[in-house]
Each structure stands twice: as C-alpha cells, then as structure tokens.
C-alpha cells in the first residue's frame, strides 16, 4: 500500500511511543501487573509465528501476546522468558490507511487486545478494558 500521500510512514519508534502511551492509560488493577511485560515492535511477524497460527498473509497479524496468562502462572515458572507483546508495524500501518481510524486509537486497540490475552480475558472484558483506557 502506498503511504506517500500521508507523508513519511510512522517509524517503529513512533509506534512504540503510541503503544507505551496506551499501556500507561491501562487502569488498575491491571496496570500494576504489566511492569514486567516486554513491548516489541517489528515490521512483520516471522514465518515461524505465522505458520504456528495458520496465517498465510503477514498483513493479517497486527499484534501478538507471547507468554502465559496471569491466572496460569506458578512459582515453578522461573527461568522462562518474560511475557511479550509484539506489535507488527507494517500490518498496523496497512490497517490504519485502510480503515481511516486514527493511528493512536488503532495502536491502543491492538495493545489493549494483547494485554487482554496477558490476563486471559474474554473479548467482552477486553472491550471494557479498552473503554477504560481511552
């Protein structure tokens, strides 16, 4: 998709800034459980990730949570990788241009959805969390 009519496409650094701002708006009691979650912005998901999810088009994945939901963690989890939220810049930008939704709102939506997975929340719970983060 040609983004030239919008000026220079936002960088990974800009997407990360928007994502961190969205995380900062997450209300308690959720916010206090996010300190150890690592935020990663990449251009696209790697082939292994796409294959494991059965996704053929890398533009179909805007974000992904890697880790165990809070309710499934135990004291025996030491030595495991930290929970991670991956945001995929190019699919986010593609959706931004295609939908006309503000980039900050779109990044916030993706972040909140992935935070929801961190907590093992249902889609309804995620919508309530997103409404509280606006």
N, C-alpha and C positions, 0 to 999 in steps of 0.2 A: 504494500500500500504506500502511495506517495504522500509523505508528510510535509513536503516542501511548502505547501500553501499555508501551513501552520507555523512556519519558521523552523528553527532547529529543533529536532525532536528532543524531549527531555532526556537527560542522561540517567544512568543508573544511580548516580549520586542524588539527583533530584527525586527520583522515585523513592530512594531510601529515606530522604528527608521527609517526604509526604507520609511514608509508612511509619516512621518514628513519631511523627505528629499524631497520626491515627492511634498508635499504641498509647501515647500519652493521654489521649482522651478516653481510654477504656476505664470504666468506673470500677470502684471497689465493689465487691470483694475480689474481683478478677485481677485488677492491676497488680496487686501485691504478689501474685503467682507468676508474673511474666518476666521478672528480673533476669532469670537465667535462660530465657528463650533467645536464641541467636537469630538475627534477621539477616537474610542473604538475598541480594538482588543479582540475578543472572539474566543474560539475554534470552535464553530458552532453557527448558528442561533438557537434560541429557537423554540420549537414546535409551539407556537402561531404564530410567524413570518412566519415560513414555511407554516403553514396551511393557513394563510391570503393571501399568494402569490400563493397557489396551488402547492407548491413544495413538492414532496414526499421524495426525496433524499437530505439530508443536504449537500452533497458534490457538489450539483448543484448551491449553492449560495456562492460566494466569497466576496461579499460586498453589503451594502445596505445603502441608504440615508433615514434618518427619519427627516422630517421637511417639512416646506412649502417653495417652490421655492421663490427666492428673489422677483420676479415680482408679487407674490400673497400675500406678507406680507402687513400688515397695522399697523397703530398706535394702533389698538384695540387688537393686539396680545400679550400685556403684560401679564405676568403670565404664559405663555406657556413654555414648556421645550425648551432648546436650540436645534438647529439643530444638528444632529449627523450623523457621518459617521461610520458605523460598518464595520470592516473587519473580515472575518472569517478565522482564521489561518489554520485549517486542510484542508478545500477546496482549499485554496491558495497553500498550500504545495503539495496537490494532483495534482493540475493543473501544478505546477512547474515541478514536476517529469514527468508527462505525456507528457508535451509539449517540455521540454528542454529549454524553454525561461528562461533567467536569472531572478532570484528572484527579483532583484531590478526593472527590467523592468516590470515584472508581477505585483508587488505591485503598481508601478507607474500607470500602466494601470487601475487597479481597483480603485485606489484613484481618478484619473482624471475622470473616468466614474461617480463616485459618486459625485464629485464636479460638474460635468455637470448637474446632477439632481438638485443640490442646486440652480443652475442658470436657471433651466428649459430649458436647451439646447437640440438641436436635436443631433442625432448621428453624423452628419457631423460636427456640431460645436464642439462636444466632440473630434473628431479626430484632428481638427485643434488645440484645446487647448492642447491635448496630445503632438502633434508635437512641440508646443512652450515650453513645459515643459521638453523636452529632452535635 
